[in-house]
Amino acid sequence: MRILVTGASSFVGVHFCSLAASQGHDVLGLWRNTPMLVDGVKCITADVTSFSPAKVDVVVHLAAKVMAKDAREQNRKMMDAVLEWGFPVVYASSTMVHWPRKNAYAESRVEDEARVRASGKPWLIVRPCAPWGPAHATHKPTHVESFATLAKLVRRAPFVPVPGSADVLRQPVHVHDFNGAILALLERGVWNAAYDAGGPEAISVREIIKRIAAASNDGDRRVRILEVPEVLAKIGGRFLKNFSADTLATFATDDTADPTPLQAASGITPRRFDAAGL
């Protein structure tokens, strides 16, 4: 299968390209900056919004802006381009579409899902919940994955700031399980369906931090959690580069997913969160 991957230089993207190539697919990885080094993957350096691809069997659209202040507009422009190409699309959305209190980023995901469904082409929507996993062996993403950032803080910083409450729930999905499920759906010919991708358990941010600390070189390390009130997180987001104030202000929302429909459709059983794998 000839697969064009947007956002190929991201944490999820580079792992997807590597896995797809290892399974014998013809993989074209699209990104804007430094070419990545992954066996079997053809590097294409271009902007999604100005690229015109040759014929492919499917576009796996992983490119997204999350914390940028203009994320909504950038994501809309990228989706415009992807849909104009006219190929079947796998869209990596987000479980944030289910949040009762949505920020601008989540609203943009809702809008783009509707546009993919109405495209007239075969589509799949797979929504990851807090992807985690190891760094890729031969590529360093330009945007560091959030769990890697959290692990670095837990292992080195005197305290870990958490917007809102550290007791909110997340359901982390391993990057290999998420990517493997997408490839399995494509192999099985599953189209025009939407799935949430989460791990087998919902755990609090506090527990995630605890497990990362326990898996560190210093297993006795005590981790201090600093819960930052929403109003302060929102104010801080206005001054932090590449951070969205409303994304930080809505962090204190449970983000969980039922993994059973995707497991049944793909045959992939998600693994439990294990901080030793970061």
C-alpha positions in Angstrom: 0.0 0.0 0.0 1.3 3.5 -0.9 0.8 5.7 2.2 1.4 9.4 2.4 1.9 10.5 6.1 1.6 14.2 7.1 3.3 15.2 10.3 5.8 12.5 9.7 8.4 14.2 11.9 6.2 14.2 15.0 6.6 11.6 17.8 3.6 9.6 16.5 4.4 10.3 12.9 8.0 8.9 12.9 6.9 5.8 14.7 4.0 5.3 12.2 6.3 5.7 9.2 8.8 3.2 10.7 6.1 0.6 11.5 4.4 0.9 8.2 7.7 0.6 6.3 8.6 -2.5 8.4 5.3 -4.1 7.3 6.2 -3.6 3.6 4.2 -0.5 2.8 5.5 2.2 0.4 5.7 5.1 2.8 6.1 8.8 1.9 6.8 10.9 5.0 5.9 14.6 4.7 7.4 17.2 7.0 8.6 20.8 6.9 12.1 20.7 8.4 15.1 18.3 8.7 14.7 15.0 6.9 14.4 12.0 9.2 16.4 8.8 9.0 14.1 5.9 8.9 14.7 2.7 6.9 12.3 2.3 4.0 10.7 5.8 4.3 11.0 8.3 1.5 11.5 11.8 2.8 9.5 14.7 1.3 10.3 18.2 2.7 7.3 20.4 2.0 4.4 22.3 3.7 1.1 20.4 3.7 -0.7 23.5 2.6 1.4 23.9 -0.6 2.1 20.3 -1.5 0.6 18.4 -4.5 1.2 14.7 -4.1 1.3 12.0 -6.8 -1.3 9.3 -6.5 -1.3 7.4 -3.2 -3.7 4.8 -1.8 -4.3 6.7 1.5 -3.3 9.8 3.3 -2.7 9.3 7.1 -3.2 12.8 8.4 -1.2 13.2 11.6 0.0 16.8 11.3 -1.6 19.1 13.8 -0.9 22.2 15.9 -2.0 21.8 19.5 -0.7 24.5 21.7 0.0 27.2 19.2 -2.1 30.3 19.6 -3.3 30.1 16.0 -3.7 26.3 16.1 -7.3 26.3 14.9 -6.5 28.3 11.8 -3.4 26.3 10.9 -5.3 23.0 11.4 -8.1 24.2 9.2 -5.7 25.1 6.4 -4.0 21.7 6.6 -7.3 19.9 6.4 -8.3 22.0 3.4 -5.2 20.8 1.6 -5.6 17.2 2.5 -9.2 17.0 1.4 -8.4 18.8 -1.9 -5.9 16.0 -2.7 -8.9 13.7 -3.1 -7.5 10.5 -1.6 -9.0 8.3 1.1 -8.0 9.8 4.5 -7.2 8.4 7.9 -7.5 11.3 10.3 -5.8 11.2 13.7 -8.2 13.4 15.7 -8.3 13.6 19.5 -10.5 12.3 22.3 -10.7 15.9 23.3 -13.7 16.1 21.0 -15.7 14.4 23.8 -14.8 17.0 26.4 -17.9 18.8 27.8 -15.9 22.0 28.0 -14.0 22.3 24.7 -11.1 24.7 23.9 -10.5 26.1 20.5 -8.2 23.2 19.6 -10.9 20.6 20.5 -13.5 22.6 18.5 -11.2 22.5 15.5 -11.0 18.7 15.8 -14.8 18.5 15.9 -15.1 20.7 12.8 -12.4 18.7 10.9 -14.1 15.4 11.7 -17.3 16.6 10.2 -15.5 17.7 7.1 -13.7 14.4 6.7 -17.0 12.5 7.0 -18.6 14.8 4.3 -15.6 14.5 1.9 -17.2 11.9 -0.3 -14.0 9.8 -0.1 -13.4 6.7 2.2 -12.4 7.9 5.6 -11.3 6.7 9.0 -11.1 8.7 12.2 -9.0 7.4 15.1 -8.7 9.5 18.2 -5.6 8.9 20.4 -5.8 9.6 24.1 -2.4 10.8 25.5 0.0 8.8 23.3 3.1 7.6 25.0 6.1 5.5 24.3 9.9 5.5 23.7 11.7 8.0 21.5 12.5 6.8 18.0 16.0 5.3 17.7 17.1 7.5 14.7 15.0 10.6 14.8 14.4 13.4 17.3 11.0 15.2 16.7 11.1 19.0 16.5 8.1 19.0 18.9 8.9 16.9 22.0 6.1 14.5 23.0 4.2 15.5 26.1 5.1 12.4 28.1 8.8 12.9 27.4 8.5 16.4 28.7 6.7 15.2 31.8 9.2 12.5 32.4 12.1 15.0 32.2 10.4 17.2 34.7 9.7 14.4 37.1 13.3 13.1 37.0 15.1 16.5 37.1 12.9 19.4 38.4 12.3 20.2 42.1 8.5 20.2 41.4 6.1 19.4 38.6 3.5 22.1 37.7 0.1 20.7 36.7 -2.6 23.1 35.4 -5.8 22.6 37.5 -6.0 19.3 39.3 -3.5 16.4 39.3 -6.5 14.1 40.0 -8.0 14.4 36.5 -7.9 11.2 34.5 -6.1 10.2 31.4 -6.1 6.9 29.5 -2.6 6.7 27.8 -2.3 4.7 24.6 1.0 3.3 23.5 2.2 4.8 20.2 2.8 1.4 18.8 -0.7 0.2 19.7 -2.2 3.4 18.1 -0.2 3.1 14.9 -0.6 -0.7 14.8 -4.4 -0.3 15.0 -4.5 2.1 12.1 -2.5 -0.2 9.9 -4.6 -3.2 10.9 -7.8 -1.3 10.0 -6.3 -0.4 6.6 -5.3 -4.0 6.0 -8.8 -5.2 6.9 -10.4 -2.7 4.7 -12.3 -0.9 7.4 -13.6 2.4 6.3 -16.1 5.1 7.2 -15.8 4.5 11.0 -14.5 6.4 14.0 -12.8 4.9 17.0 -11.3 6.1 20.3 -7.8 4.8 21.0 -6.9 4.5 24.7 -5.1 2.2 27.0 -6.8 -0.4 29.2 -6.9 1.8 32.3 -7.9 5.3 33.2 -5.3 6.8 35.6 -4.9 10.1 37.2 -2.1 12.6 36.3 -0.9 12.2 39.9 -0.6 8.4 39.4 1.2 8.9 36.0 3.8 11.2 37.7 4.1 8.6 40.5 4.9 5.8 38.1 7.4 7.9 36.2 9.2 8.7 39.4 9.2 5.0 40.4 10.7 4.0 37.1 13.5 6.6 37.2 17.0 5.8 38.1 16.3 7.2 41.6 13.3 5.1 42.5 13.1 6.8 45.9 12.8 10.3 44.4 10.0 12.3 46.0 8.0 14.3 43.5 6.3 17.5 44.5 3.3 18.4 42.4 2.3 22.0 42.1 -1.3 22.4 41.1 -1.7 25.7 39.2 -5.2 27.2 39.4 -6.9 27.6 36.1 -7.0 31.3 36.1 -3.2 31.4 36.6 -2.6 28.8 33.9 -4.7 30.9 31.5 -2.7 34.0 32.3 0.6 32.2 32.0 -0.4 30.7 28.6 -0.7 34.2 27.2 3.0 34.8 27.8 4.5 31.4 27.1 5.8 30.9 23.6 3.9 28.2 21.6 1.4 27.7 24.4 -2.4 28.3 24.1 -4.0 30.0 27.1 -7.4 28.2 26.7 -5.7 24.8 26.3 -3.9 25.2 29.6 -7.0 26.6 31.2 -9.1 23.5 30.2 -6.4 20.9 31.1 -8.3 19.9 34.3 -10.8 17.8 32.4 -11.0 14.0 32.5 -9.9 12.5 29.1 -10.8 8.8 28.9 -11.6 6.4 26.1 -13.3 3.1 25.6 -10.7 1.0 23.8 -12.9 -2.1 23.2 -14.5 -1.0 19.8 -11.1 -0.3 18.3 -9.6 -3.5 19.8 -12.4 -5.5 18.2 -12.1 -3.9 14.8 -8.3 -4.0 14.6 -7.3 -7.0 16.7 -4.8 -4.9 18.6 -4.9 -5.2 22.4 -3.6 -2.0 24.1 -1.0 -2.3 26.7 -0.9 -0.9 30.2 0.9 2.3 30.9 4.5 1.5 32.0 6.7 4.5 32.7 9.8 2.3 32.2 9.0 2.5 28.5 9.5 6.2 28.3 
